[in-house]
Structures are given as C-alpha cells and as structure tokens.
Amino acid sequence: MADFSFDTFSMEDATGLMQSEVDAVLVIDRKQNRFRTLSKKGFFKDFLQDSWSYTELIEKLWYHLSDSNERIAEDYQVFLPTSGIFTGKYSRRINLDFGDVVHVAQMMVYPIQEDYYLFLLDELDVNLNREEDQTTKKVNTIQKIYLFSMYIDIVKDTTSSISVTEISDEVVNQQLKYSDWRMMIINMISPEYQAQFLEETDPETLKKKYAPGATFSFDCLMMNLEGKFIWVKLIFSRSETTNDDDYRFVFMVQNIHEDSLEMRETLKKYERMASMDSLTSVWNHGRIETELNNAVVERIRNNTIASILMFDIDYFKNVNDKYGHSVGDTTLKSFAQCIRDGLEGKNAILGRWGGEEFAVVVYDTAMEDAKALAESLRKRVESEAFEKVGHITCSIGVTEIRPDDDFDSAFNRMDHAVYQAKSAGRNCVRFE
C-alpha cells in the first residue's frame, strides 16, 4: 500500500486491504451442507474445489492426520458433522498437504447467524515461522503420547477443550454432548473392552466412585485415527473443588502401545521360562499337566479330538550308573529333541513329566492315528545313535481322550498303558 497514511487510514482502507490480501473467503451453509467460494488465490486456487460439500471441506482443511492429507479412519468420520458447528468466533492454524508440499494456513471463522459462517483462509510464510515450527515439533514429540484429551462436565452433559494431537496441536472445535460422545467413541474401542469402557465412563459411575481430585485409569485396545488398534491408557481425573456436586473431569488417552508390546513380550518370555524344563527345553511338569487337563476340557466342551502319550526311557538308571549323570542329562536332552523332531508338523505339545518320563498331547488325532504315531516315534528312538551311550529304547502308553473323561480317568489309562508296555518287555507301544 504505497500511499499509506497512519492518520488517514480508514475502515474502507482496511476492508480493501483484507479483500486484496486474504487468500480465500468462503461462506458456509451448514444446514444445507454446502459452501460458496467468494474469492481464492495463491495455492487455494488449486486446493479449493467448488464441488465439495461442507463436511468434505472440513475434512480437507483440518480433519486429517497432521502434516498429511491422509484421511482419518472411516469410523472416526462420524465426528465430522459436529466438528463444523461454531457458536462463536474461532481461529486455528492448519497444515494442508498439497502437491507434495505442506502449506501452513491460518483459518478464521465468523458466525453470520445460526448455521451460516464466514471462513477466511490465509497461507502463512513457513520460513518466517520456522523457529516456532521447530519448537512446536519438539513439544509435539512429547505430547504425542497423549493422543486425545478433553474436559467433561457430567451435570451439564458437555465436552470442551478437545485436543487431538494426531490432527493438530491446537484445541479442536467440537460441539458434542458427553453422552453422545460415549455412544460414538464406543465403536473405536476393541470389542473385548467395550463393556468395561461403558461401565467405567457411565456418568453415574463417575459420580459415585470418584471423589474430588481422584484419578483413575484402565488399559485397552483402541483404534487410532489411521484405523489401527493400539494399546492406550484411558485416564479420568476429577477436578478438585470444594463443591461435592461439581462433577467435572479431565479425560485423556495416552499412547502406551510400544511400552505395552514390550511389557507383554517380556511377560511372555518369563512365562515361557517359568513353564520350561531347564534341562530339555520342553514344557515342564506343571505346564504339560495343564495341557493334559486342557485337552480333557476341550473334548467335553467342544468335542475336540485328542490323544495323549507317555514315554518312559527303558533302563535309564543304567545310563546314569554306567556313564554318569552328565551323560544322562545329555541323553535326556537328545531324547527330547528326537521326539520333538518326530512330532514336526503335528498339532502336538511335548513336556517332561519327570525324570526319564515325557508326555505328549496330540490334538486332532484319534486312537488309531495316535498308535501309528507312537510306533513311528518308538522306531525313531530305537534307531537313533545317542552320544556315548549308543542306542536306547522307550516304552510308550497311548489313550484317546473320551467325552466322559476327567483328568484322572484319562491319565490313569495312559499311565496303565505305559505299565503294560514295560511289563511286555519294554521297547513297545501299548494302548487303552
């Protein structure tokens, strides 16, 4: 403005300047879900298309992943209509990914009257905001662990100060009742946690259970804006006031996915260690006993066919007496590996029952196939050349789990079959 004069600058001059400088001006009809572009220039000439609906405009402007034009998961699109309701002036900075370039823009919303708004959009110079942008990114790196936060008033049934860090570091406009939010967000909670979510977030539960200043949380799987289920911590904190009838809460969703996966992997590791026989690296007595019991339960509950086998190494005491316990331990490890190799491809669980005895649960296998499998394993052991001790043999008892079995009846038949095999001269298979 070459002829600018501070003393004579008028409202008409300001209006003219805004008309020439503002990059895009849009008028919105929310009820009819439409908008008209009054003016556009710069990159907005290509970015803004006249064929969009108002909800599509909202999605394009700010309802996408931050610094990306990637759409938010379809389930979250349910919040689009209430994102476009404004009861007063509103301003926010938005990132628009267009033509492989992220454009930073300032958006101003002016309500004209109910359901009608004026949008002013201005592209900002990224270079001028580079230092601020770097600071914001550092803050966002810390805040990304909190995916979502909002303020809740249970009595008024309102939500406010909604922040969704995957969309923007600024507060998101959303005119939404708390009761409506609960019923909408439930679809983003993994089905196995939905009942718990509804119970814990029920307004009456929140009123009864938590005193002013109290904070509570629970972990669950929740869909993120990309449509992937991740582990999150849902946190509620009641505002600490002197009014016992003041039921305002801060609600936050914390991203704990990576830590949860690491913790669960660690727990599995220690569970495996606790369930593993340290010598032979097959399941220990407690774990294989559990598998035997589970097979009986599955037979009764789901009619799942399964057979169980017990192996007893023949004359194993002679190995220890002749070669020493160190060689005996090596032989046990080699024997377990021999059986494991013979079970390859089978739906089978192998464990050490104790001493020189091993048990196997073979699922999807009835008696005749179990007998054939036992015989092949017997021959495999008989032909194996074990280090230092040469050839050894084993006696095997087999039984199929029956619909009327309990653990003791199934186990006793298998145990008796082993006894029959040993009584018959060993190195053989017997079944009951």
Buried (B, 14 or more C-beta within 10 A) or exposed (E): EEEEEEEEEEEEBEEEEEEEEBBBBBBBBBEEBBBEBEEBEBBBEEBBEEEBEBBBBBBBBBBBBBBEEEBBBEBBEEBBBBBBBBEEEBEBBBBBBEEEEBBBBBBBBBBEEEBBBBBBBBBBEEEEBEEEBEEBEEEBEEBEBBBBBBBBBBEEBBBBEBBBBBBBBBBBBBBBBBBBBBEBBBEBBBEEBBEEBBEBBBBEEBBEEBEBEEEEBEEBBBBBBBEEBBBBBBBBBBBEEEEEEBBBBBBBBBBBBEEBEEEEEEEEEEEEEEBBBEEBEBBBBEBBBBBBBBBBBBBBEEEBBBBBBBBBBBEBEEBBEEBEEEBBBBBBBBBBBBBBEBBEEBEBBBBBBEEBBBBBBBBEBEBEBBBEBBBEBBBBBEEBEBEEBEEBBBBBBBBBBBEEBEBEBBBEBBBBBBBBBBEEEBBBBBBB
